């Protein structure tokens, strides 16, 4: 059964609704330019109220290693998701200096080469849709044939990019990822989850 990550959490009500519906992981976006940006202090207060067993994943974009480690430690994250243009030497430095699980995200545009994902010593690879002016949460899908090629190359593939209650079951059956990740398709507004869509998404994902 694929893991389910709900990203773009900005408040406790949405976090608890996702957990109650069966989510395995929650994503907190620390990229200041995102409409779903959350301050570390706010994320820390939410995480303090969460039950054990839920993976807390922080999303960072081209942020200095020191800052990433400081935020991840202060907030009590379980994993770090790098959603920028971080090169492999940056990732190696981060891994050498912390004990957090690291996930490297890639935005899939035309001409994307699956082998680009293999040069990173990380616990997981996440594939997302590409948008010129956004890093995640775009609602943009991409060709799942690319995802299947990547899945054959990496140990853990997280599939994102336009997943919704309408297509997540088909995505899991087709790609067979380690986990799926959704954000904007489950919102009533940027950073605010629609709890009915949230429940429907997780129900569909867990039914496979």
N, C-alpha and C positions, 0 to 999 in steps of 0.2 A: 504494500500500500504506500502510495506516495505521501511524503510529508507535505504539510500545508503551511505556508508562511503568509501572514497578512502584514503588508508593509504600509508605511505612512501613518503609524499610530501616533496620535497627538493628544489623546485624553484617556482617562481611566475607564470611562463607560465603554468606549469602543474596544479597549484592550480586554476587558472582562467579557464583553459580548463575543469576541473572537474566540476566547478560551472556552467559554461555555458551549460554543458551537463545535468545538473540536480542533481548533488550530493547534499546531505543534510549535510554531515559532511566530514571533512578532518582530516587525522591523521598525526602527526608529531612525528618522532621517536627520542627520546633523549637517547637511549641506545648506548653507545659509540662503542660497538663491532658490531653494525649492519652496513651493507653496505649502509643502507638508513639513517644513523645517520645525524641529522641536529643540528647545534649549536644553542643555544637559541637566540643569537643575530640575526642570519639569519631567524629563525622562526618568531621572532618578526617583522622584516622588511616585511616579506611576509604577516603576519596577518594584519598589518596596512593597506595594500592595498586591503583587502577583503571586499566585501559588507556585510551589516548586514544580519542576518538570517542564516548564515552558522555556524554550530557547529565546534569549533576547539578543537581537542582532542589530548592530549599529551600521548605518550607511554613511560612508564618507567619500568625498570627491576631491582628489588632488590636494589633500591636507597633509601637513607635515607629520612625520612619524611621531615626534614627541607629542603633538597635540592629539593625535589619534589614540595613542596609548593612555594619555592623561584622561581623556573623556571616557574611554572604554573602562578604565579602572574606577573612575569616580562614579560612573553610572551603574557599574556592576553588570556589564555586558557579558555574554557568553561567546559571541563571535563578532568579527569585524568584516563588513562587506565593502570592498573597494570598488566604487562605481565610476572612477575617473580614468585617466590615462596613465596610471601608475605603472612604471616599467618593472621588469623582473627584479632588478637590483634593489628597488624600493621595497618590493614585497619580501625579498630575502632579508633585508635589514629589519623590517617590521617583525617578521617571524623570529628572527634571532633575539629580538629584544622583548618579546612578550610571550605569554602562554595562551593567548586567545586563538580560537579557531579563526581561520582567514578564508574568505570567499572572494574570488575575483570575478567581477562582472564585465561582460562585453556587450556592446550595443551592435546588433547585427544589421548592417546595411548591405546594399548591393555589392557583390564582390568579396564579401567576408570569407576569409579562409579559415576553415575549422582548425587547422594545425596551429593557428595563432594562440590557441588556448592551452597548449601543452608546455609552454616554457615557464610555468609558474608552479612552485612547490606549495600548493595550497590544498586545503581540505575539500574545497568545492569550487565549481565554475558555474556562474549564473549567466544565462543569455537573455537579453532584453531587446525590445524593439528600438529602432533608431529614430531620434528626432533631433533636428539641428539645434534647437534652443532649449532642450530639456535633458536631464539626466535621471531617467527612471520616471515611473508614473505617467508615461505618455499615452498609454492605451493603444500603442502601435503594435500590431502583430508582425510576424515575419515568417519566412518559409520554414516549416518544421522539418523539412528534409535536412536543412543545415543543422538543426538541433540533433537529429539522429546521427549525423556524422560526428558531431562533437561528443555525443554520449558514448560512442564507441572508443573515444580517445581518452576520456577522463574517468576518474573513479566516482565522482558525484556530480551530477548535473542538476542544477536548479533551472526550471523553465519559467520565464516570465514573458511579458510583452502581450498586452491585450487579452489576457485570460479573463474569463467571465463565467458566470453560472451556465451560460449557453454553450461554451466550447471547452471547458476544462476537462470534462470526461473524455472527449475525443482526443484532446491533447495528450492526456496520460496514456490512453490506449495506443496512440500512434508513436509517441516519442519514448515512453517508459522512463521518465526522469526519476531521479532520486526524490525531488520535491518540486512543488509548484508555488508560484509567488504572484499575488495579485494586490492591486492598490487602487488605481483610479476607477476601475470598472465597478468597484464596490462602494463608491462614495455618493453622498447626496450633495457634496460640495468639497472643494479641496481640503483635505485633512479631516473630513467628517464622514464617518462610515454610515451607510444605509444598512441597518442590522438585518433586514430581510434578505437583501442581496448577499450579505456576509454569510448568513446561515445557508442560503441556497448554494453558494459557491462551495462551501466546505462539505455540505451534504453530497453534492455531485462528485467532488474530488474523492471523498472517502468511499463512495459507492463502487469504485473501480477495484 
